[in-house]
């Protein structure tokens, strides 16, 4: 049995919400897409990616192929380059099939996994993450870097043939949790805070998500905030 919660909020500083999410336990598909702030029609790009991927997965298409197709859909849209710069979006996907999971991502929306320990499954495609990997920045400095929202890969911005899609998979056990979220959450709340919240057994999955969004807003809410929490029931 799958328990899930999901929510998205415009935040305290933005005038429109360019994030979107999707959750369907029957399909086993969960996703978060973050339309790129400052890019034309980020909300449209995120919704195009969501709808294209959902339709493809329902048709039996694999995650990587579905993501590349969504990239092509965005690039081929009449509004893609209407103001001189492309609209684009990140994507973070989780697909549960039987006793296994597959996760895939492009950009800096994240996927976390709670098993014996809480860990980040995804690896940001961002300028600051490149500096962390190169030893130029540490994690704490990266949280305050003014370039932290600059992504190096995005649907609608990177051509399908050049798109770097990272994936990981593994077994699913009772009690496992997955958290998918946009950077509006992780820019405001540190990983150990996320861990403490999703481990609360006194809260349903939706209550955990609601708490996370409220805490992100209380911490500043500088960006749109989106989270999807998926729990594999223990019984």
N, C-alpha and C positions, 0 to 999 in steps of 0.2 A: 504494500500500500504506500502511495506517495502523498505526502502532505506538502502543500506549497503556499507561499504568500508572495504577492508582488504589488508594487506601487511605483508611481513616478510623480515628481513634483517639479514645478518650474523653478523653485528656489527663491531666494530673496532679492537677487540682483538682476535677473533676466526678465525680459518682457514676454518671451514665448518659450515653450518647452520643445526642444529639438530631440529629446530622448524618446524612445519607445521601448516596449517590452512585450513578451508573449510567453504564455504558460499553458501547456496542454498535457496533463498527465496521461491521457489516453494515447496520444501520439508519442509521449515521452520526450517532447521537445520544449526547451526553455531558452529564451534568448533576451539579450539586451543590446540595443543599438543606440549610439550617441551621434546624432547629426553634428557635423563639425561646426562649432561656433565661429561666426565670421564668414562662413562659406554660404553661398546663395542656396536657400531652401534646404537647410540641414534637416529640418523636420520631414520634408518630402523624401530626401535620400534615405533617412532611417526607416520610414514607412515602406518605401519601395523595396528595400533590402529585406525587411521583415516579411512582407507578403510573398515575395519571390521565394525566399528560403522555406517558408512554411508550405507553400504549394509544392515545391520540389521534394521536400522530405516526405510529404504525404504521398507523393508519387513514387517513392522508393529511391530517390536520388541520394547519393552520399553527401556528407557535409561539405567536403572540399569542393566538389563539383557544384553544389548548391550555392556556395559562397561566390565562386567565380562567375556563375550565371547571374547572381544578384549584382555583382560589380558591372557586368555587361549591361544589365537592365538599367542601372543608374546612368551609365555613360551614354546609353542610347536614348535616354529620355529627352524630349524636346526642350525641357527647362535646364538641362545639365550645365550648359555653359552660356546661359542667356545674358549674364551680366559681366562676362569676361573672366570669371573664375569658377571652377567646378564645384558643384555640390557634392558632399561626401558624408560618409558615416563610418564609425567603428562597428564591430560586431563581436559579440561573445555568445557562444552557443553551447548548449549541453543537450545530448541526446542519450536517453536511457532505453536500452533494448535488452529485455530479459535481465540477466544478472551482470550486465556490463554497462559502462558509460563511455561515451566519447565526447571530448570537449574540443572546440576549435575557436580560434579568435584572430582578429586583425585589428590593430590599433591598441588603445590603452584602456578599453573596458576590460574588467577583470573577472576571473573565475577562481573561487576559493573552494577548498575541499576539506571537510572535517571527517577524519577516520580516527586512527589512534592519536593523531596530532592534527592541528590546524595548519594548512599550508596553502600557498598560492599556486594554482596549477598554471595560470597564464604568465606570459612574460611580455611586458609592455613593448610595443613598437613605438618608441618615443625618443626624442633627443636626450632627455635626462636619463633614460634607461641605458642608452648607449654610453653616456658618461659614467654611470655606475659600473657598467660592465668593464669599462676601460680604466677604472680606478681613479677617475677624475673627481667624482662626487661620491659621498656616502648617502645612505638612504635618508637620513635626517636632513642633510643639505638639499637633497633633491626635492623634498617636500616644499621647500621655499624658493626653488629655482623659478625665475620668471618664464622659463621656456618649458615648464613641466607639462603644458597642455599641447605642445607641438608634436604631432604624431608623424612617424616616418612611413607608415603604411595606412591606407584607408580605402574602402570601397568607394568608387566614383572618382577617386583621385589617382589611384594606381591602376594601370592597364591590367586586365585579367591575366595576361601572360606573365606579367612581372610581379603579380601579387604574391606576397609571402604569407601563406596560411599555416599557422602552427596548430598542431593537433596533439592530443594525448588521449589515452584510453586506459581502462583498468576495470577490475571487478567492483561490483557494488554489493555492500553488506548492510544488514539491518543496522539502523542507527547512524548511517552516513548522512552527511549534509553537504549541500552545494550552495554557494552564494555567488550569484552573478550581479555585477553592478557597474554603473558608469563612474567616471572619474569624479563626478560631483559628490559621490559618497567618500571615495578613498582620499580625495584632497582634504576633506574635513576631518575624517576619523582614521586613526591609526589601526593597523591590523590587529593588535591585541584587544582593542575595543570591539572590533567586529567579532572576534572570537568569543569574548565574554558574552556578548549579546546572543549570538546564535546557539550558544550552549545552554541557555536558560530553559530548563524543562518546564518551568511554570508558565511559559508563554507559548501560545500556538505560533505556527510559522508566520501567519499574517501579522500577529501582534509583534513579533520580532522585527519584521520589515517596517511596520509602522514606527516602532521605537527608533530604528536606525535612521529613517528619514527625518523624524523630529529632532534627533540628536545632531544630524548633519545641518539642519536648518538653524538650530541653536548655536552651532559652531560657526555660523556665518552664512551658509547657504549661498555661496558665491556663484554656483553653477546649477544647472538642472541636476536633479538627483533621482536615480532609478536603482531599484534592487529587486531581485528575484531570489527567494530562498526555497530550496527543495530539500525535504527531509524524507529519508527512507524509514518507514515505521519499523519499530523494534518487534512488533507482533504481527 
